Amino acid sequence: MNWLGDLAPHWFWLSAGALLAAAEMLAPGFFLIWLGVAAVVTGMIALALPIGFPAQLVVFAGLAIVSVQVSRKWFRMDTTESEDPLLNDRAARLVGEVVQVVEAIEAGSGRVKVGDGVWTATGPDLPEGSRARIIAVKGTRLEIEPV
């Protein structure tokens, strides 16, 4: 049984494109929109040319791959400089801050107070209460040096 029934094939693709665009709005990730574009273009091709559904699937797959690759290349070319390049890297923003040692740094490891939180730190041995500067962040561990 033909599951498309009496539905013209181009309506299937145009509807799929609209659903993919709507899904992009509900769950933004800037990926589904390119599949939606591929579906709409496939629908236009199906309207203009009498090709079977298997050929339309091949056209859609090709257009989906091309549209996603073109969009990735286009976004990589965007060289807009941010006013705050560390905006989404909160840990990297800590580099240069002076912190207080709350658990003595012994054998290269201890804890420091950063704002209202306490982080694990590595560096030279320092007694509790001393001040140190953050010189690097590796995962959730801060590398410090004495001030």
N, C-alpha and C positions, 0 to 999 in steps of 0.2 A: 504494500500500500504506500502510495506517495504521501509522506507526512506533510508536504507543503500544500497538498490539495489543489484548490483552484487559485491559490495565492500566487500572484505574479512574482517571480524570483527577485525582481528588483525591490519590491516592497519588503521582502524579508531582510535584505541587506540594509536598506534605509532605516528600517525599524531597529535592527541590531546596532547600527551606528548611533541612533538616538538613545538607545538604552545604555550603550557604552559611555556616551557623553554624560548621561544622567548619573551613571555609576561613578564617573570621575568627580562629579560635583559632591556626591555623598561620601566618597572615600578618596580625597585628593591625594594624588601621588604623581600626577603628570605622566602617566603611562597609558591608562585606558583611553585617553582622548585620541592617542595616535592609532589605536586599534579601531576606534570609532571612525576616524578619518578614512582608514583603509576600508572599512565596511561601507561607508557612504560612497566612496569612489568605486568599489566593486558593484554597488547597486546601480550607479550611473552607467557603468560598463555593461551590466546585465540588461539595462533598459535600452541601450544603444545597439548592442550586438546580441544575436540569438545564440548564446553559448549555454551548455548544459550546466547543471548544478555542480558536478565534479570539477569542471573547468573553472567555475566561479570560486570554488574552495581554493584551487591552486592560485588564482588571481588574488584572492584575499590574503592567503598566506604570504605570497610574494610582496604585496603592498604593505602588509603589516610589518614584515622584516625591514623593508626599505624605509617606511615612515619612522619606525623606532630608531633605526641607525642614523637617519638624517637628523632626527631631533636630538639624539645624543651628541652628534658632531656639532650641531648648532649651539647647544648649551655649553659645550666645552670651549667654543670660540668666544663666549661672553667674558670679557676681561674687565668688567665693572669692578673697580676698587671699592672695597668697603671702608667706611669711616672707622669701623671698629672690627678689625679682622679676627679678634679673639672673642667676639660676641657669643658664639655658641661653644666655646671651649673654656668653660669656667675654671678648670684646673690650671690651664696655661695662664690665665689672668692672675694667678697667685704668685707667679715668678716675680721676685724683687720685693715682695712684702716681708716685713719684719714680724716675726711671731715669737711667742713665749713658749719655752719648753715646760710642759706640765708633767712629764714623766722622763726622768733623766735619760739622756742618750748614752747607753752603755753598750759596748761591743758593736757600735755602729747603728743601733736601732733604739728608738724611743717614741715619744708622742709629743706633739706640739698643738697649741691652741690657735686656731685660725677663725677669726670672727667669734661665732658662738659654738663652733664645733671643734672636735679634736681629731687630728690626723696622725697617722703613723709617719714617722720621719726617719731618715737615715743620714748619717754624717759623722763628724768627729764627736768624741765623747764630750758631753756638756751636762752640767748639773741642772737639776730642776730649778726653774725660775730664771734661767739665763735667756737672753734674747738671741735670735738667729734669723738669718735671711734665707728665704727660699730661693734656691738657684736652679732647680729643675723639678719637673713632675713626671713620675713614671707610674702610670696606672693610678692607683690610689695612695701611692707612697710619695712623700715629698723629700727631696734632697735639700739639705740645709748646710749652711756654713755659719760659723760664729760671727756676730756683729762686732 
